[in-house]
Amino acid sequence: MLRPILIHPDPRLQKKAAPLVDLSDELRTLADDMLETMYDAPGIGLAAPQIGVSKRLIVLDCVKEEGVPPRPLAMFNPEIIGSSEETSVYEEGCLSIPEIYADVTRPAEVEVKWLGIDGNEHQEVFTDLWATCVQHEIDHLDGKLFIDYLKPLKRQMITRKMTKLKRERARG
């Protein structure tokens, strides 16, 4: 089921999400809904707070190459347990901040552990776009947006633009 995506500024996007105690069928359904919403948007990542659910759950799929099967991941309680000294810069965007992109510098490689949809603990090292995406989505769980990495003036301009967009959509 497609879920509506919150648009910045929204106080729910700035709240730290609650850790999950156990994996219920309801949470697995939420993960499926989030993947469907993400693909439909279209995007490569989505965090539960972006659909108004304050839980530590993210979904991502950074496969972009033609002919390569998709790799949808649902991560419950994801946690970065290691990151490289080396950094990389990617032009990031966000489904909660439509049509806005900016360069963000992050660790080039991160090691993440999480609870999978299968109920087992997983651990993996992510690089390139996957590393950027997983960090971006985990930031959402801590109430942080990619524009928080930008200079204050640029951030204010983007926030004003999003406020105007929300007003236009409400009238629409």
Salt bridges, closest charged atoms under 4 A:
ASP10 OD2 - ARG12 NH2 2.89
ASP25 OD1 - ARG28 NH1 3.71
ASP33 OD2 - ARG3 NH2 2.97
GLU92 OE2 - ARG106 NE 2.61
GLU92 OE1 - HIS136 ND1 2.71
ASP118 OD1 - HIS122 NE2 3.04
GLU124 OE1 - ARG71 NH2 2.67
ASP139 OD2 - ARG106 NH1 2.95
ASP142 OD1 - LYS16 NZ 2.94
ASP142 OD1 - ARG56 NH2 3.09
